[in-house]
Amino acid sequence: MEINVDEKINKIISSLKKLGLELGSFDYEFIYTYPPLYSLKPKRNDFNIEEIFSKKINEAVSIYIHIPFCPYLCHYCYYYKHRVKEDSPEISNYLKFLKKEIELFKEKIENNIQVKSIYIGGGTPSLLNTTEIKQLMGIIRENFKTLNEIEFTFECSPITLQKDFDRKIKILKENNVNRISMGIQTFNKNILKMMRRDNGNEVENLIDELMKNFKNINIDLIYGFPEQNITDIKKDLEKLVNKNIPSITCYQLWFKTRVSSVKPFMEFLPRDSFPSIEHILRMKLEIRNFLLENGYEEVISSWYIKNKDSRYINKYQHSAWMNEPYIGFGVSAYSYLNEIEFKNRCFLDHYYDELRHNQLPICSWSKLNKQEIELRKLILGLKI
């Protein structure tokens, strides 16, 4: 039965208004963990780090590693990032501190960490040159015991992966990376310019080359930019569908206007230039309808896979939203272990300073009680 999009939009908005809720692109919190990270307690005298390690880690965990470096800072991005040029000595220096953090963490546990998935995100991990990628892979290989054929994801941007593509891909494959997630956001060059983002001129060829090397590829798109319409979105989707991309994520644009890199964006793009909530909902429903019609299924919120093939579900993210343990390493990374959620220092100087003093760089934490654990399961479960 064909979905009446207008009727569905009106019902959604009416239901939200009855609950006193308002949707928009500004200053709301995208739920990717619970409790929200801003609600965690600062590390003070009442913090006992040994509580995190009070129980043996008897089950396999997922690992996230944050690489904060980017060649440019996209206006909309709220993740912690640091602009550097390729081959900057800052990158190798960061990897040395990252190695020290992992080693300090391992000293706190009584058994080796058995890993069931690894996700290297950012930032822009593909900004690393071949020497730095080898350095990073060596750190992982030396410190983690992996189960057979785990999902191992490496995040990329087109412009950074294009440089030295063959050698980078060779190193990734040699080190068992078997999933690539690449942020395209859109193929529309006018919108990319508005984002202050450069994908280069060979994006479609780059995707073709990735498809030759990896079976499991995810492409990120974003919708909700000023002057972006449903036709623009469908053009982006058609290109990916025609290439049989196994996994496509479509995120709504949203902002934290208090984030410094977002403020310049808002200065020349007033709020009323952004699509209305009705238009946003129309885009979301049209995206969903288009992908369903082309053999995709929405398996996680905003996440579509081809032909209901479970091999293409993001194992790291799915595990986290199933309330399973995961450990984040690197500046601003966060973790959930032994019913405690904790977060690392959010600035490089503070992150380095803790490690220089042989301290894990944890800045905030929360030990969840039974009610909070059940609430966490409920809230994260809604995303699956």
Steps between C-alpha positions, in 0.01 A plus 500: 500500500635841399584725793331841507801710598308819583258313724783324681688828555191668645444209738862506622501876562159489669612219732818687594314822573264313732808386692637853510792410276650699215740370236763700316864508392627706792618422850338166558692194603540211259486193722801279440552394860319522833534672739595793270866583530433855619324355808800299622664608826838674480785292635563621855609351830199266508617334179648157557646373177527150640119469484526483123728201532331341801374206294688289252411564138383151412316585179635629171471877461485748216782752461478856370814701419471873438728673249420872542689645206337657193635689197216753541219554750148446364261768629238257628726253682480488880752219562835589651742566217828678441606647168843391377676455169581153374836372633477733800724376786198550730346181362789271586528667842131434565539134408776466760267634771219279371727198541582606854129535587426149375796357692393677822149366456627147452704526820174551690336179387596150600441333166553586136228695325325273255360708216196429281501819290726800439396841370758766411318831472560869515576752397645359181703181547581487127699823542774280648780421259612143437766508773248627755238243398762228552584653840132495600448143379807390693356647821176307446675176409729514806229574754180322404404138456232480234242233436505337157374718217390797708353807335780756469385842375715786377338842441603700193437822318531503120759778471745339747458144375568598139859587582715185495181292468659171392758490780251602771251235389774236488604576860140495623429164338827352628390595852154340468294815451190366328252788515533854365267783603534810286328832552386637166217712653387599148622502140367854457801731477305813594384343825850365569640851460240627747617232747861610446572149382701370204447147368732539200408427139517121494246397762301261281816335365630474857184317607542260207858426607391442860234257379773301323696467825234465772168319515377699799476873428286767661437844353374791714261762365357808675171671423348827623733766360371837377387486135520120505184336372362149462619483139859565616474222757358252250782576254751412773314182589464391137876512453557278803218260418628461144839403641340241732650654812418245774451751782375860485452737793285813462532744788300814560715811526496638852712739699637577838526876453725529806772306314759752375535356147121532448477869591648639173252285307207656685628854442437489125215247500212621718271246659208578272708394196491138619220262401190495718432197716225403257752501216752304709242233576403486133866443408534223758188321380591539134849362572350203679244431228761529224743260667230248593384500138857423394557198721635662816378456857529747790666279764614775737364855515617678178701190401407299190646172376455320169286184471460457878858369511603501867870495405470871425357609835754715685602253771672761716203736511244222532691351792515838679126554462437147629651621829811288455841619626729710285823687565597827334862609470632839397412860575124553569421127467244349736442150639247279676645228719384324817186719510710818501498756219812713482653752262852611413641851506365708214807706410836374384705697755296359790507150352880511464550648847315214675701240311830675573413446866422132433128559559217378282354813336147459642320829569143397592305191597174356632436172679154390391249364751246233409237750388750688282618175342144408406440850366820476297382170349163656415634819342778339298269214407268746324776560245514137387 
